Amino acid sequence: MHRWSPLNDRQLVLLTRIGEGTEPVTSDSPELAATAHALKGRGLIIMPKQGGRWQADIANDGRFYLEHGHHPDQPERTPRRQRSAAPKLTPQAGPPSRQAAPSSTASKPSRPSPATIGSALITQVQEAGRFLRIPNPSDGERARYRRAFDAARQCAPEGYHLKHTGRERGDFVLGLLRMTGEDDTEWNRIRLARSRVITDVEEVVAAVTADHSEPPRVRWRLNFMKGSSHGTTFPISA
């Protein structure tokens, strides 16, 4: 065993104890004598005697060992020879890598929820002054507004309800009406003026009858038209 060979656990613990000096190591501990002499043989401690008794004390080499983890006489390690780098292999040219095609689900935008559609329509009607007119929309656009109306009815502000006219033909009109009935007359006027030609006499009679602001003579004539000329087309000025 060389002077600079690494200490075992028992030797290192005893060297640390001697170096700290908090608990003296003396001849009163004969079980430690063999380990102490091993440390002394490596020059890490000294064991001076006085009156036939010895006491271990740390040596300079011992302090070095505790600080650096090895004996000061340990020869420097010869660096290992680095292996020569293996020649890089040039990969054979292969077919170009295929890029993953974007998934169809990722390209499709997410559809807004009915609540989002309904709230957006309510906002649009409010910005138009609570009465929104879409002039003679296409069949597809009319269908979209019908679906939006069905969703928006659940989003009407407190004290209001949403109505529409023109579900099948003509202008599509939406009205955000006060539930107190203050907007009923205006709504009936809008329904009558929705188209320049009204072919459904019963619809006209129902609207005018509900509007008590019209003179009785007008309501009587419309009732007469309903009874005697059912199915006739009557031009109504806008």
Residue pairs with C-beta under 8 A, 6 or more apart in sequence:
3 41
3 42
3 43
3 71
3 73
4 42
4 70
4 71
4 73
4 74
4 75
5 71
6 70
7 15
7 39
7 65
10 35
11 35
11 38
11 39
14 25
14 32
14 35
14 36
14 39
15 39
15 44
15 45
15 58
15 62
15 65
15 66
16 66
17 23
17 25
18 25
18 36
18 39
18 45
18 56
18 57
18 58
18 62
19 58
19 62
19 63
19 66
21 58
24 55
24 56
25 32
25 36
25 55
25 56
26 53
26 54
26 55
26 56
27 33
27 53
27 54
27 55
28 53
36 45
36 47
36 56
37 47
39 45
39 56
39 62
40 46
40 47
40 56
42 61
42 71
43 59
43 61
43 62
43 73
44 58
44 59
44 61
44 62
44 65
44 71
45 56
45 57
45 58
45 59
45 62
46 56
46 57
46 59
47 54
47 55
47 56
47 57
48 54
48 55
48 57
61 71
61 72
61 73
64 71
64 72
65 71
65 72
112 120
114 150
114 151
114 154
115 151
115 154
115 155
117 147
117 148
117 151
117 152
118 148
118 151
118 152
118 153
118 154
118 155
119 152
119 155
120 148
121 145
121 148
121 149
121 151
121 152
121 155
121 174
122 152
122 155
122 156
122 157
122 162
122 176
124 132
125 131
125 132
125 152
125 162
125 174
125 175
125 176
126 176
130 175
130 176
130 177
130 183
131 173
131 174
131 175
131 176
131 186
131 187
131 190
132 173
132 174
132 175
133 171
133 172
133 173
133 190
134 141
134 145
134 166
134 171
134 172
134 173
135 171
136 170
136 171
137 145
137 172
142 166
142 167
142 168
142 172
145 164
145 172
145 174
146 164
146 167
149 162
149 164
149 174
152 162
153 161
153 162
156 162
156 176
157 176
159 178
159 179
159 180
160 176
160 177
160 178
160 179
161 176
161 177
161 179
162 174
162 175
162 176
162 177
163 174
163 175
163 177
163 187
164 172
164 173
164 174
164 175
165 172
165 173
165 190
165 191
165 194
166 172
166 173
166 194
169 195
170 194
170 195
171 194
171 195
173 190
173 191
173 194
175 183
175 186
175 187
175 190
177 183
177 184
177 187
184 210
184 211
185 211
185 213
188 207
188 208
188 210
188 211
189 211
191 203
191 207
192 198
192 204
192 207
192 208
192 236
193 236
193 238
195 236
195 238
196 235
196 236
196 237
196 238
197 233
197 234
197 235
197 236
198 204
198 233
198 234
198 236
199 233
201 222
201 225
201 226
201 229
201 230
201 231
201 232
201 234
202 226
204 222
204 234
204 236
205 219
205 222
205 223
205 225
205 226
208 214
208 218
208 219
208 222
209 219
209 222
225 232
225 234
